[in-house]
Structure formats: structure tokens, C-alpha cells
Amino acid sequence: MCSSIALEFAGCDFADVRLTNRVIALADTLRQNPQESINMACGSAKQSKAAYRFFQNEKVTPQKILEPHTQQTIERAKKLTTPIIIIQDTTDLIYHFPSIQGLGRKIKSKGFIDSVKGLELHSSLAVNLDGTPVGILKQTFFTYEDIRNDRGQEKVNIARSHKLYPIEKKTSFRWVEHFLETDKVLKKENIEAVHVADRECDIYEFLQSVIQTGSKCVVRSQSDRRTHEGDKSREISTLEKKLNAACVMGQVEVKKKLKDGKVMTSICNVKSTKVLLRKPQRGSDAKSKELVNIPINVVEVKEISSVNNEKSLHWRLLTNLDCDTYESLLEIIKIYKARWNIECFHRILKSGFGVEKARLNSRERIEKLASILSVVSWHLFWLYKFSREVPQLAASLFFDMEELRILTISSKKLKVAISEPLNLQTAILIIARLGGYSVKKLNSMPGMEVMWRGWKKFYERCEFFREITYG
């Protein structure tokens, strides 16, 4: 299966073909050894030294590592007959090793926490309407010190500082920047897309940029924004007031996670209304472009009743997609629910492939490793989801002859019935069973944790087979 992951790195332009070959070999090694350190994954002092030299090389950058994968993502998106969903989100990469240079402090609502150091990773992940990840379109590494230093801010905590700077000087600009760059590329290739994000992306400049460029978005509202009832009217209302006056258009079932970790299905009312968002007030120094009132649709998903003192599920979704029918509202809710895929991607990156366990001694080297592991994490996630989308696809398209033989041998021990030829869904099931998965419910599917555990055991068996076969 090396060829499929190799395609994601084959176009890396480091001005040295040896570096390209090295990144392909390194990615395949890390892919086969989830949760292992670089030394453990490489297996020998010689290979470990080569890996560390790769991360030290100044010709290697995170952008160059990700570039061929991004191009492959665009090619996959062009083959789809439905719009793709571009999901943005940020995750913390926390490191507890004081020897790592260049990391930033973790920030909370009351200020910085000096004892916690790390990086912020902001990603734009493309998925199809079924939730299968198409690929990563853009990634940005940053620290809050980067933003503060860029705007010349000496003090850490300044009251209402968010009103003193234009959007380009704020941390939140990453949402707008990712949208503008990905949207430009997608429109150049005539790829239709919907941009999806959670409450942190409830930024007026983001919404206005989407509307003015003629793009599509679904963003969960964080604040009860003010609305304007018309150009000639001075009446001011809010999103909540407008939704309270709207009629229930139907009900929908939404799964929600409880405090004890269990998942339950909630019955929610669905409402929709069209509003004219009132532009926020900005000081002269905080304006980078003229803000205008923007028309937008609001979809509300609100739980009818909550049990056991659990917090009620309540979504307000801002979108410029069609909201005229109940079916169109269900489609918008489905699109927003696809946002959870980026949470799964981050979990694979951090828990599955242990990006936070790296002990490289500088921020620059950690960024390079995180870029490789991001593509590796996408690959495992894609294969898992793709096996559910096209289960009868031949496994031979993704596994070589030795790997297929190990899958067949393992199926007998695990008592998994296989077809001839072996299909992709059964291959993924065998790997999950190696990770400890047991079928408890009819039609249940393995989770990602058993997948990366099984992935590791599967390649341990492959390595053992090669050793005893070829010596």
C-alpha cells in the first residue's frame, strides 16, 4: 500500500530528489507504526539519523510537504458529482518538553498559562457529502505570541483589545484567510463547495466575505447578533427574537454525547427565518474594509426536552443556502453535522499517531513532522470511511500481495468470513478485529481507536512475515 501514500508526497519540490524519496519512505514508516516515536518507527539508528536530518534540512518546509497532497485533493474533488464540504477548525498541539524552542503559551479566557507550551494548528479539511475525507487543502501553524508580536502589542491583557485592531491583525483572521485562499483555488477549478465551521468562526468579516464572493457557508452562531428590519426602519431585533417568532417546520433526530460519555438520540424542533444582519460598530483604526448589512438565513435546531440535567442541544446555523423547504433544512443540518469529521481527524493525528509525543528540539521541526503526520492521519481516516462508502471494492487496489496474504491468514484466526476476491470492507474489519474490535450490535462499525491499534498489529505481522520469508 506504499504506492497510495507515496502519491500524496511524490510531487514534493525540495530541489533534491533524495529529499522527496526520504519523505515518501518516512511517511510510509510512520504510517505503519501508529503511536510510536521516530526512533521506534524507524527501527535502526541509521534510519533514525536520516529522519532527523530530513527535519533539520532548511529546504524542507511544511508548505512544500503538504503541496502535492493538496493538489491530489483538488484532483479528487474534481471527480465528485456533488459539492464538497470545506471544514475549518483549530486544535492545540501541547508539548511538555522544555528543550523544544519556539513554542507559545496556551491561552485561556483569563490570560496565558505559562506552564503549558505548544502550537495551534488550523486546518481546512475537504470531505464529500457522505463524510469521506477528500484531503487537506490548507494548514496554518501559529502561536498567540505570533499575533501579538505582529501587531506590536507589548502588554498581554488589554481590555477590549479585540476592538482596537483590524481583522488582519487578529487571531481570528485565520478563518477568513483560509476561506479566501481555498475558495480562490476551488473556483479556479470550477469545484462547488460549502464552507462549514463551528462557533469560533462566527465572525462578521467571514460571513460578509462569503456573501460578497458568491460562495456558500454553514456557520454555527455563537452570539445573538442584532438584525436590521429594513433600510428605512430603525427597529432593531436579534436572531433569537426572530426565531422565536418563526414557526416549527418539522423535527429531526440528532445524536448527542452525555456527560457520562454515552450517546443518546435527541428529538429537536427545526425552525428557519431570513434576516438582515446589522453590521457591527468598528473604530476607525479597526476597519480594514467597509462593513455592510448582509442578508442571511438562520436555521435553528433545538432539543424539545432534556433529561438528567443535561444541557439542551441548541444550534443556530447561519447560512446562505436555500431554506425554503423542510428537505432543504435537513440538507443544511446534514452538512453541518459533517463538521465532526475534522474532530475525528484531529483525534487520529494526536492520539493515533502521537504528534504531541515528538521530542524534536524546535518548533520548525515539529511543524514538518506534524505536516507529514497530518497526511498520514488523513490516509487512515480516508481508507476507513471509503470502505464504508464503497465496501465491495477489491482490497487488492489498496494492499499488496504480502499484505493480502496476512489479511487472509488473520481472518482464519479471527473467524472473519471473507469473499473471493477479498473486498475493502472485510479487509478493514479484519484490521479492526486485530485492534480488539468485536461485533456487539448488528451493522455496527468499528471506531477509530481500534483501527489504529489494529493498523499497528497488522503491520507488525507484515514485518514478521517479510523477515521469516526473505531473511
VEXKOLKE-199736 format. One record per residue (C-alpha): residue in three letters; x, y, z. Coordinates in steps of 0.02 Angstrom, whole numbers, plus 50000, padded with zeros to 5 digits. Layout:
! VEXKOLKE-199736
alaXYZ
...
//
This chain:
! VEXKOLKE-199736
met500005000050000
cys501525011249997
ser501065017349822
ser499435025449879
ile500265035650017
ala501765038949904
leu500625047849781
glu500245060849914
phe502095065649929
ala502815061449758
gly502685079349696
cys503635087349841
asp504805100349767
phe506315101149882
ala507535104049737
asp508305087249786
val507565070549732
arg508375062049882
leu507305072549999
thr505745067749903
asn506195049349917
arg506555051850101
val504865059850140
ile503955045650049
ala504925032350146
leu504705041750310
ala502835044050285
asp502615025550249
thr503645020850402
leu502635032350517
arg501015026050439
gln501435008150483
asn501885012450663
pro500505022450748
gln500885029550921
glu502745025650904
ser504175037950920
ile505275041850770
asn506655030450836
met505455015950867
ala504595018250698
cys506225019050600
gly506895003450684
ser508755007150666
ala509995020750712
lys510395023650528
gln508585026650478
ser508265037450632
lys509765048350593
ala509145050450413
ala507425055650478
tyr508155068650597
arg509255075550457
phe507705077250349
phe506825087750481
gln508385098450502
asn508535102150316
glu508095120250276
lys507465115450103
val506035105950186
thr504535116450239
pro502765111850295
gln502055120450141
lys503125110150022
ile502695094150115
leu500825097450101
glu500805104649924
pro500695088249823
his499365081449940
thr498355097349916
gln498485095349728
gln497905077249741
thr496455083249849
ile495925095249712
glu496025081449582
arg494925070149690
ala493685084249717
lys493545087349529
lys492945069549504
leu491485071549626
thr489745074949558
thr489165083649717
pro489835098949809
ile491235096149933
ile491185102250112
ile492665112650173
ile492795111250363
gln493895123150462
asp494455120450640
thr495915123550760
thr496715111150878
asp498045113051013
leu499695103850998
ile500355103251177
tyr502155098651221
his502855095951395
phe504695095451348
pro505625111451399
ser507005108351271
ile505855112451123
gln506215130151062
gly504985142550987
leu503345136351062
gly501995147951127
arg500985148451286
lys499245141251299
ile497895154651315
lys496305153951415
ser494945166951443
lys495905174651589
gly497575175651500
phe499095164951462
ile499595149151556
asp501495149251568
ser501655130951614
val500825124551455
lys501785126751291
gly501325121851116
leu500685126650944
glu498995129950868
leu498595120450708
his497205127250597
ser496645115750456
ser495435116050309
leu494855098250278
ala493825093750124
val492525079850139
asn491145073850024
leu489295073750070
asp489495056350145
gly490865062450262
thr492305053650173
pro493845064850187
val494455070550017
gly496025078650085
ile496835093650170
leu496765109950073
lys497735121250191
gln498585121250361
thr499255135450468
phe500345134050622
phe500355148750742
thr500525154250922
tyr499625168451008
glu501315176951032
asp501485177350842
ile499895187650829
arg500355199050974
asn502095202450906
asp501415205550731
arg500335219850794
gly501665226850911
gln500685223251068
glu501805223651221
lys500525220051357
val499705203051366
asn497975207851428
ile497225224051362
ala495395227351396
arg494325226451238
ser495885224251132
his494845214951002
lys494055231750957
leu495735240550932
tyr496395230850782
pro495795226950606
ile495345208850566
glu497045205850481
lys497905208950648
lys496795197150746
thr496975178650780
ser495255176150704
phe495895181550533
arg496465163650503
trp494645158950468
val494465172550336
glu496185169150262
his495855150450244
phe494175153950162
leu494875166550038
glu496335155449985
thr495375139049971
asp493885147449887
lys495025155249756
val495815138449713
leu494145129249707
lys493325142149595
lys494805141649477
glu494495122849458
asn492585125249449
ile492325114949608
glu490735118749702
ala490975119449891
val490115123650055
his491195130950194
val490755124250367
ala491365129650539
asp490885129850721
arg490505144650835
glu492275151750837
cys492025156250655
asp490515167250691
ile491475182350627
tyr490585196050532
glu492035198550410
phe491995180050370
leu490125180050336
gln490245195750230
ser491685188550129
val490675172850091
ile489145182850037
gln490125195149930
thr491115181649839
gly489535171849799
ser490125156649897
lys489125145550016
cys489335142750202
val488555134950357
val489215142550518
arg488565139450693
ser488105155850777
gln488995160050939
ser488145176350986
asp486365182550971
arg486765195050835
arg485725210550804
thr484675211250648
his484025225950546
glu482215225450491
gly482465236450338
asp483385251250266
lys482025263650316
ser481615256050485
arg482575259650644
glu481865244250731
ile483205232750800
ser482895214450834
thr484015199250865
leu484205181750794
glu483365174150946
lys481865185650935
lys481645181950750
leu481745163150781
asn480505164050925
ala479255171750804
ala479555158450671
cys478515142550654
val479185124950681
met479445117050510
gly479735099350572
gln480775088350686
val482435079650668
glu483415066750768
val485155071950823
lys486395061350921
lys487165069951070
lys488525064751191
leu488065064651376
lys489175068951524
asp489495050551561
gly490125047751383
lys488575038751321
val487705044051161
met485835046951152
thr484655052351013
ser483775068851044
ile482175074750959
cys482385092750902
asn481225105750827
val481815114050667
lys481465132250625
ser482075144150491
thr481995162750459
lys482795175550344
val483635190650423
leu484675205850379
leu486175205750495
arg486585222850566
lys488415227250536
pro489465228750694
gln490235245150750
arg492095246550721
gly493285260550766
ser494235269350627
asp495845260050671
ala494955243350671
lys494215245050497
ser495115236750352
lys493605237050235
glu491855244050235
leu490595233150326
val488815232150262
asn487205224050322
ile487095206550249
pro485575195450215
ile485715177850283
asn484635162950330
val484565156250507
val484155138050544
glu483785133150724
val483925115350790
lys483285114950970
glu483025099951081
ile481225097951139
ser481665091751313
ser483255086751404
val483455072951535
asn484565070251687
asn485035088751699
glu485955087651533
lys486215103551435
ser484935105151297
leu485555104051119
his485335120751031
trp486095125550863
arg485855141950770
leu486575139650597
leu486965154550485
thr486915150150301
asn486575157050128
leu485965140250064
asp484145138250013
cys482985136550164
asp481275136750081
thr480805118550114
tyr480955106450258
glu482025094950148
ser483255109150117
leu483385112050306
leu483795093650331
glu485165095250200
ile485915110250292
ile485885100650457
lys486725085850372
ile488075097350303
tyr488405104850474
lys488465087650557
ala489875083350436
arg490945095650536
trp491265081750663
asn492425073450537
ile493785086150573
glu493675081850758
cys493975063650710
phe495445069050601
his496225078550746
arg495995063650862
ile496885052150740
leu498305064750723
lys498535067250911
ser498015050650990
gly498265038850844
phe499935044950777
gly500535054150933
val501045070650856
glu501165078251031
lys502405065051088
ala503775071350971
arg505395076951054
leu506125086750911
asn507025101750983
ser506255116050883
arg504575122350826
glu505095121850643
arg505495103250650
ile503885099150742
glu502895108250607
lys503715097550473
leu503315081550568
ala501525087250600
ser501295090550414
ile501835072850369
leu500775065150507
ser499275075550451
val499315067250280
val499635050250359
ser498145052950477
trp497055058250331
his497565042450237
leu496995030750377
phe495395040750402
trp495045040850215
leu495295022150197
tyr494145018750344
lys492755029950279
phe493005024750098
ser492755006450147
arg491015011250208
glu490615021150051
val491145007549927
pro491264991650032
gln491354979349886
leu492884987349807
ala494314974949786
ala495584975749929
ser496964972449802
leu496804990549747
phe497474996149917
phe498534981649983
asp499984972449902
met500104953449885
glu501014950850050
glu499774961550145
leu498304952350065
arg499074935950121
ile499234942150301
leu497424947950296
thr496864930750236
ile497874921550369
ser497244933350505
ser495434931050450
lys495534912450492
lys496194915750667
leu494884929450697
lys493484919150617
val493034932550491
ala492194925750334
ile493004932650177
ser492454932849997
glu493494929249844
pro494214941249799
leu494394949949967
asn493414966349971
leu493924982550057
gln492594982250194
thr493104964850251
ala494954969850249
ile494584984750361
leu493544973450475
ile495004961250493
ile496174975650540
ala494894982050666
arg494744964650742
leu496644964350763
gly496414980350864
gly495154972250980
tyr493524976050892
ser492104963850923
val490414964750838
lys489144967750976
lys487724975250877
leu487044971350705
asn487804982550571
ser488914991550700
met490544998750636
pro492244999450722
gly492865015750795
met494485024350751
glu495405019050909
val495295000550869
met495765005050690
trp497465012450731
arg497804998650859
gly497384985650727
trp498394995250598
lys499944993750707
lys499694975050740
phe499344971750557
tyr500994979350501
glu501924970550641
arg501294954250565
cys501794960150391
glu503544964250451
phe503724947450538
phe503134938650379
arg504434947650274
glu505814943450398
ile505464924850400
thr505154924250212
tyr506624934450147
gly507784933650297
//
